[in-house]
Amino acid sequence: MQRIQPESISEIVETVRSCAEARRPLAIEGSGSKSGLGRPVDAEAMLSLRGLSGIRVYQPDELVLTAWSGTPMREIWDALAEKRQHLAFEPAASTLYGSGNDAGTIGGVLAGNLSGPRRPSAGAARDHFLGFSAVNGLGEEFKAGGKVVKNVTGYDLPKLLAGSMGTLAVMLEVTVKVLPAPEKQRTVMMPVSDVVAGHRCLITQLQEAFEIDGAAFLPASVAARSSVDLVRARGSALALMRLTGSPVSVADRCAALRAAVGSPTEELHSARSQALWSEINEVAALLPAELTALWRLSVPPASGAKIAAELGEGGDWLMDWGGGRLWIARRNATVEDTALVRKVVEALGGHATLVRGPEHLRKAIDVFPMEAPPSLLQRMKAAFDPHGILNPGRLYRDW
Amino acid sequence: MLTMPALDEEAISAREQVAADLARLVAPASVIAAPAALKAYESDGLTAYRQPPLVAALPGNTAEVAAVLRYCHERKLKVVPRGSGTSLSGGALPLADGVLLGLGKLNRILEIDYDNRCAIVQPGVPNLAISHAVAERGFYYAPDPSSQIACSIGGNVAENSGGVHCLKYGLTTNNLLGLEVVLMDGDVMRVGGRHFDAAGYDLMGILTGSEGLLGVVTEVTVRLLRRPPTARALLAGFASNEAAGEAVAAIIAAGIIPAGMEMMDRPAVAAVEDFVHAGYPLEAEGLLIVELDGTVAEVDELMGHVQAIAQQKGATSLRVSQSEQERLTFWAGRKAAFPAVGRISPDYYCMDGTIPRSKLPLVLNRMAEMSQRFGLRVANVFHAGDGNLHPLILYDANKAGDLERAEQFGAEILKLCVEVGGVLTGEHGVGVEKRDLMPTMFSEVDLAQQMRLKCAFDPEQLLNPGKVFPTLHRCAELGAMHVSGGKLPFPDLPRF
């Protein structure tokens, strides 16, 4: 594949325009860290945005950061940490979606709408994506959204680009909402007999006013693989609830939560708590080398235990988002197994995405399910990329 | 002067036939065609514009909505959807040749699901009714536009409504899980559900805030939040708006995101105090209300920090609410700001731009200059935390030329917002009000891209035409449109 790595906006615009004229498909990439996510793109040329890098404007007290789309996440995290801020949607710093130990670029995180354990309380990547400039499939540079935290001027195109996997436009500059990072965190850890008990605990406590901002369940076999000593040592399935905020607030809520839970619990403090939630975010326990298919499910939170019981064969799964997100490793990477997973999920509402799997399977199936009439999705694609040259096939099979 | 799409004379002359046809699709009593009765729908919250619709149809369920849209699609009739009609930007302004589709009869709360922390409601349910329905279990629906007693959740989705608490809790778009939507051709589509986030294209994200141009919302699944155990408010007066603005920046820089952070300038404080007697300091040039919520320990701790910051930034007066009653009194003034201004002026015009907060002194100074130049007073209330300005321009509609000057003044304020790096509207929507200002923020290419998306949903552009976009292009033409030097092809094509 021919690799094009422009150093300027005009070069990017020119590249896309000439590809549009020649009807030549173009793969789009930030740093390539998520190359394993989505269907393989059939293109002879690849446009890399690695050269389009750097934070343009960061105004901590305006709560906004504007960067070129190819800016490494590492650079963004460092800049935010210096001002004690963060991206509240908690994108994973992992190799989950590809290979190498590169956390990728801000453009890639947004294009995949990738969010971590804090999503239920703080929103997804799409909720923090305020505005952008981009090049559409005609080679036209355009912008949408804004650079302020509150804006309803025109269609909310940042929402649409979030999760579009580079199939609508090539992002140039992106503006995201940033927020103060919590000073402290603690995790309340409750050993439980099984997923039903653990899940019930999460569902119950999430309805109370503890402001839980991480609610996960680990089967015993997965907890045993944790890098966190206290988690590994329990030898039990665990319900986990994270509390973050000021030291006073965290201590206060932690005591109240433990009292409310009733049964015996333990606390994990700063570094251990942090390590645990990174592990959950990066799905580290489910990524052995021999892994064949890893599914990411988004389901009604109250259905989490039921779906886990039906699909979590062999115990290679974990639950996040209080039951709303399941990561499930399946032994069979087949078209038939895909149909089975989707059938179980769709019966209860929600969707299943194959986030890791062999190329032949990713080519054979819809990696991302279609949630709207295909004809409408296709017209939306054509509104941005009428010749179908941007990442064709990566998100939806035929275009 | 506002120009609307070219009139469909054929539709106007077929009014009686259209009404009769619609009466076969919905309950006959739910079709309104008598001119006197149609006057009830002639405007929304932007009362400067009035236009009775061709007919009004008030369907009672999704199937009837779909039947009406399918009929209008076949007959190529324009349709304007309407919730409670509280839009401040004219989003529900009817068309003389269009059917007004009122969703008010779809007003039931269908299900409350605490385990999934969501509620499924019909679009005509008022915003506040959702919070009331779940209050006994300690839950609420977070977005709280000031019209929340009346405004419908369907309208909130269409406008992506905000409120005073959206810095911490987000706008409508951040608090939705699912929608049922009827497209212009009558097809019913469900997006999302009780789970988080789309797997691919985020249809809910694009439908929310689309101002009724992409589809008609017939069911909404909203997230429910647990109400925090306590909330306290601080009232701080400052000798200048700059000082008040600096305090806001310092609070956020200290890592505190208040539940609400509101600012009022001296004219607004004077009008409010005279009306509500909330005990606001009349000598303050800038008044801040900062509300913190959470556990008692957390609120006490943060309130200490906020007080210290306010003092450091030179607060001339400082009060912390000591009871729930006092907290509500602090808010009573802010929440009555619009009617309070209504008492000191025959009419007022409410603007809604957002700016980077650091530009506040500059914008207020320029606004004061404009106020002199236009000879119209202005009072400012301001969602200080997120930079959303609500200048209230005082005028008298009975004075010749006053409305036009108020509108020009408003347009200049919004242009200034864009000039300093902000946007035309933070929460009220573009509608017809800011439609013609869109080119100050967006290029022809930017707008053409948005309009092409519209064409994917509604290729004949029958749904709420005349809103949001200043010029109309046929969809076929947009597909191949290339812009050179800011000039559009086909300059003779009729546009509005």
Interface residues (C-beta under 8 A of the other chain):
Chain A: Q59 P60 D61 E62 L63 V64 R84 Q85 N113 S115 R119 P120 G123 A124 R126 D127 N136 L138 E140 E141 F142 K143 A144 G146 K147 V148 V149 K150 N151 V152 T153 G154 Y155 D156 L157 K159 L160 A162 G163 S164 M165 L179 P180 A181 E183 I203 L206 Q207 E208 A209 E211 G245 S246 V248 S249 D252 R253 A256 S298 V299 P300 P301 A302 W321 G324 R325 G349 G350 H351 T353 F368 P369 M370 E371 A372 P373 L376 L377 R379 M380 K381 A382 A383 F384 P386 L395 Y396
Chain B: D113 Y114 D115 N116 R117 R137 G138 E159 N160 G162 C166 L167 G170 L171 T173 N174 L183 D187 M189 V191 G193 R194 H195 F196 D197 A198 A199 G200 Y201 D202 L203 G205 I206 T208 G209 S210 R226 R227 P228 P229 A249 A250 I252 A253 A254 G255 I256 I257 G294 T295 A297 E298 E301 L302 T354 I355 P356 R357 S358 H383 D386 G387 N388 G421 G422 V423 L424 T425 G426 E427 H428 G429 V430 K434 M438 M441 F442 S443 V445 D446 L447 Q449 Q450 R452 L453 K454 C455 A456 F457 V468 G479 H482 V483
